[in-house]
């Protein structure tokens, strides 16, 4: 889990998972409301919190891109084909990692239960 660091109005810093933020209010203090209803008043402005979230998500996307296109040919990033085995070896890199893991399942209409 990755977090952004914000500062409570009374001083100490803490991390909050930006995926759990429901809303950010500025009236005049910045109030972070989480999806469970928890509220935090922070020193950072709304714009600063939004910039932190953008930077956090940009870093996640850049890291995912690096893992996908970077030095993934080495065995340290290759997926394992024997999950849970003590002697698991890297799966062969045959382009199979681009295929879906399972066939899609059709969705039933609501009336057919």
N, C-alpha and C positions, 0 to 999 in steps of 0.2 A: 504494500500500500504506500503510495506516495502522497505527500502532504505539501501544502503551502504554509509558510510561517507567517503568522500575524501577531500583533501585540495587543493584549488586553488594555482597556482604557486605564486600568490602575497599574500597568507596568509590565508584568511578566509576559514573555512570548509563549506561544503554543502553536502546534501544528493542527491543521484541519484538512480533512480529505475534501478536495474541491468537488468531487463527484457527489458528495452528500449535501451540498449547498442547494437550498431551494430558492432563496432570494437574497439579495443584498439591498438594504435600504440605507438612505442617507438623510437623516432628519433630526438635527444636524450631525449627530454622531453616526458612524457607520455601524449598522447592525447586520450581522450574518445570521440567517435563519436556516437551520438544517432541516432535512426532510422529516425528522422526528419531532420538529417543533422547538428544539433547543435553540436559544438565541444567545449570541455573543456580541458585546459592544467592543469594537476594536478602534485603535488609533489611526490605522491606515484609512485613506479616503476610499470611496467606492472605486474610483479610477485605478488606484494602486492595487486593490484587491483583484479587480478584473485583469489588470496587467500581469499580476502574479499567476492567475489562473491560465491566461494565454501562454505565458512562458512555460508553465508546468506542462501544459498539453503539447506545446511545440517540442519540448524536450522528450516527451513520451513518443511522439510521432517520429522524431529524428532517431531515437534509440531503436524503435521498431524497424525503421528503414535501414539502419545500420545492420541490424540482425538479419534482415531479409536479403540485403544486397551486398553486405560487407564480407568480411572474411569467414563466412558461414561454411565454406568448403572444408574448414578444418574440423576435426572430430570433436572439439569441445562444444561446438554449437549444433552438431548434427543430431537429429532426433533419434531416440532409441526405439528399437522395434520390439524389445522384450521388456515391457513394463513390469517392475517388481522383481526381476531376476537379478541375482547378485552378479551374474556374469554377462549382463546385457552389453551388447556391442552396438556401435552406431549403425543405423539403417543405411543401406546403400542409397546413394544420391542419384536416383534415376529420373528425377523430375516428378516423382510420385507425390512430393510434398505440395504440388500445385493442385492435386486432385481433391475433391471433397472427401471428408472422412466417412460420410454415409450418404446413401441415396435420400433425396428429399421425400418427406412423408406428406401426402395430400391432406389438406384440412377438410374435415367433414362440415357440411352445412349445419347450422345450429339446430335445426328441427330434427335431425337424425341422430338421436342419442340412444 
